């Protein structure tokens, strides 16, 4: 991650600008003061990885992300039962997840506590797609779906993203849903969370 940032002389996310009294971020064609309680967006996988290393942390693997979002604690550690949503079986609503263009942007990372996972992880669905450390590839037993050109041509050249974002349709998202992007993409819908190193 750091080498990529160095080679591009990346000092900050591409859609940020320094102003006299702080920072602003771009939201489509407008500039807004940077909200310190919102997720970082417009950030590539390389930048997220570099930040994690600087902070003594790391990006979660795809399996770790899904365990935090979908599993429940039991006496053996993790249950085998997986929830369709972090909060349980109920379909998403604005009270638990930032989806469906409801807010026209991100919300504070501390918001929507009613949508916490069984492990207390907040906003595992909605707000921003979250980078993981995992390369996009087939699961064991993978079979092509009707959209053959949507997945297999991109195996091992993209990074897995999980969780959906504020523009994701609630009828489509589940804790098991995978997305992917090239690691250099700095998307308005892309962010990250860290985990212990």
MIGU-772222 format. One record per residue: z, x, y of N, C-alpha, C in turn; residue in three letters. Coordinates in steps of 0.05 Angstrom, whole numbers, plus 5000, padded with zeros to 4 digits. Atoms other than C-alpha are relative to their C-alpha. Example, Ala and Ser with C-alpha at 12.3 -4.5 7.8 and 13.67 -1.06 7.14 Angstrom:
BEGIN
500050184976515652464910500050185024Ala;499949844976514352734979501449855022Ser;
% end
This chain:
BEGIN
500050164976500050005000500050175025Unk;499849844976502050535050497450165006Unk;502549854996495650945039497949825012Unk;501950194988491450325054500649965030Unk;499250044972495450205118499250255017Unk;500749754986494550935138497050035004Unk;502949974998487050945124498849815020Unk;501050204981486050335168501550015026Unk;498449984976491050555220501449745007Unk;498750264997494549885210502950045011Unk;497349984987500649855257501549744998Unk;498850275002501849105249497949814988Unk;502050185011498548495218497749965021Unk;502450004983491448415245500049795022Unk;500150214981492547765281502649985016Unk;497749984982498747995320499150165024Unk;500549844976498648265391502750055014Unk;497649944984504048615432499549905028Unk;500150094972505548295499502550135014Unk;497949874985510348515554502849964989Unk;497350065009516448165525500249954970Unk;499850035029515048195450497349994986Unk;502450025016509747985401499049714999Unk;501250265005504947405391498350014974Unk;501750025023501147165330497849795006Unk;502250194996494546805327500149784980Unk;500150245018494146105298497449865007Unk;502850084995486745935294499150125027Unk;501049894974484246015367502150035021Unk;497849994980491046015402502050224993Unk;497949795004496546545411502749875006Unk;497350104998503946375402502050234998Unk;497949805003510346775410500850014971Unk;499349965028512347065343502749874995Unk;497650135007517646635311501550164979Unk;498749825019522747095277501049864975Unk;499150145023524946555228497849884982Unk;502350105015517946405202499150224981Unk;501149795018514546765144497950165015Unk;502149834990510047345161497449914988Unk;502650085010502747145155497950195010Unk;502249824994495947475163500650284989Unk;499249745011498548025118498750054973Unk;501349925025494748385063502150074979Unk;498249915022497748554995500950285006Unk;499349724994497549285016502250025021Unk;497949994979501649145079502649894989Unk;497550115012506648715040501350204982Unk;499049795018507349264988501250235015Unk;499049784984508249795041502649935013Unk;497450094988513649385076502250004979Unk;497950015021517349265011501050284993Unk;499249725006517350014995501750125022Unk;498549904977519750175065502849895000Unk;497450145000525449665058501650054974Unk;498649955025527449924989500049764981Unk;500350245016525049284956497350014987Unk;502750025013518749054919499049725000Unk;501150275005514148464909500749924972Unk;499550095028515948034849497550004983Unk;502250045019511548024788499449714999Unk;500750295003507947374774502149874982Unk;498150125019512747254715502749965014Unk;497550034985518847374760499949775019Unk;500350214981516146914813500249734986Unk;500050265014514946354762502849944989Unk;497350045010521846454731501949905022Unk;498350084977525146394799499349715009Unk;500950264991521045774815500449774980Unk;500250215019520845394750502149984978Unk;498150015022526345584701502849905010Unk;497350084994533545354697501950194986Unk;498049835013539745764681501149864975Unk;498550115022542945664613501750224988Unk;498149805010548046034570498750264991Unk;501449765008542746524546498650145023Unk;501449884976540146674616498049805011Unk;502150184991533546304626499549794979Unk;500750205019532045644594497050024994Unk;502850015007525345544559498649775015Unk;501250224986524344904598499150095028Unk;501049934974519944984659499649745016Unk;500350234982520244494717497150005012Unk;502650004987513644264747500250075030Unk;499449934972516744354816502750145001Unk;497549864998522444804838502449825000Unk;497850194997526844204854500349814976Unk;499950175023525343844788497449874993Unk;502450155009520443304765498849825021Unk;501050184979519642894829497650135015Unk;502349904986512942954864500850115028Unk;499449894974512843354929500149795022Unk;499950174976514743024995500750195023Unk;499349824977515743305066502950085001Unk;497249925000523243335052500550254983Unk;499549775019522343874998498050225002Unk;502149794999515844255013498149965023Unk;501950004978511244425070497150014989Unk;502650025012504544185042498349795016Unk;501850214990498643725060499550005031Unk;500449984971497743985132502149845016Unk;497950174988504143595148501050125027Unk;498949874976506644105200497950155016Unk;502249854987499944425218500750295004Unk;499249724999503145105206502550044983Unk;497649935016509145455175502549885012Unk;497450084990516345235181502050234995Unk;498049795003522645665185500750044970Unk;499549935028524346025120502549874990Unk;497650125009531145695118499949694998Unk;500350295000528344985123499549904971Unk;500750145025527444485066501750084976Unk;498149935021533644655026500049804976Unk;500150195022532644014985498050084979Unk;502149915019526744364952500750264986Unk;499249755014530744964926499649984970Unk;500249995029529645194855502950004988Unk;497450005014535245184803501650265006Unk;498849744994536545914823500750035030Unk;499449994971537245744897497850125017Unk;502349884985530446024917498749785017Unk;501150194982527645664977497050035004Unk;502950024994520445444991498350164980Unk;501749885020517545684926497349864998Unk;502550154997512245154937499749925029Unk;500650074973508945055004500650235020Unk;499749824977509245425071497850224999Unk;502149795002505146055050499550074971Unk;500649885025501646314989501450274999Unk;498449765001505946894965498750214982Unk;501049785016503347564942501950074977Unk;498449885021505847814875498950284994Unk;501049735007505148524847498050004977Unk;501650025024500948264789497049985006Unk;503050034998493448374781499249744987Unk;501050255010489647734769498550064974Unk;501349975026487647704695500749764983Unk;499550235017487547224637502750024986Unk;497650025016493846984603499150034971Unk;500750005028494047084527499149724992Unk;501250255008489746534496498349865021Unk;501650114979485846424560497349894990Unk;502650115006479845974554498849915027Unk;501350074976474645854608500349705005Unk;499950284993475545194645497249925009Unk;502750084992469744784671498950165023Unk;501049844978469345244731499950294992Unk;500149735012467245874694499950225020Unk;500349794979465546264757502450015018Unk;497750004982472246114789502150214992Unk;497849825008476646584748499050264988Unk;500749765015473647074699498550225016Unk;501349784985468947444747501950165019Unk;498149874981475047624790502350144986Unk;497849875015479647884735500150305007Unk;499449724996482848554751498950125026Unk;500949904973479848594822501549855022Unk;498550164981484648104856503050024993Unk;497150025005492248014863500749714998Unk;499050285003495847384841501749925023Unk;498350134979498746924894501149754987Unk;498750245011503546364878501249835022Unk;498550174983506645764911498649805018Unk;501350184981501445414953500850055028Unk;499449964972501745355028499949745015Unk;499950254984502044855085497449844999Unk;502550155002494744655074499449904972Unk;500450075028495344574998500649714996Unk;499550285006494743864973502349984979Unk;497750035017501243634941499249904972Unk;500950105026497443284885498950224982Unk;501149785016494643954862501950224992Unk;498249775003500544434865502149954979Unk;497849995019505544594809501150285000Unk;498949735001510045184796498350194984Unk;501749835017505045444745497350065012Unk;502749964988498945424792499750285010Unk;500649734992495746104804497749995020Unk;502249954982491346324862499650305000Unk;500549724998488447004877498350075025Unk;501649904978485547414934499750304997Unk;500349715000482948114945502450115014Unk;497549894988488848564963499750085029Unk;500349934972485848745030499749765019Unk;500450244983485148025054502549945016Unk;497850064982489447855114499749715009Unk;500550284997489547095110502349865015Unk;498050164986493146595155501949854981Unk;498550155019495646265092501650184981Unk;498849815018498246905059502650125012Unk;497549884992505447155062501250134975Unk;498849875024510447465014503149965002Unk;497149985002517747484991500650264985Unk;499249755013521448094967502049954978Unk;497950015020525948224908501250284997Unk;498649745003530848774889498350204985Unk;501749795013527649434870501050084973Unk;
% end
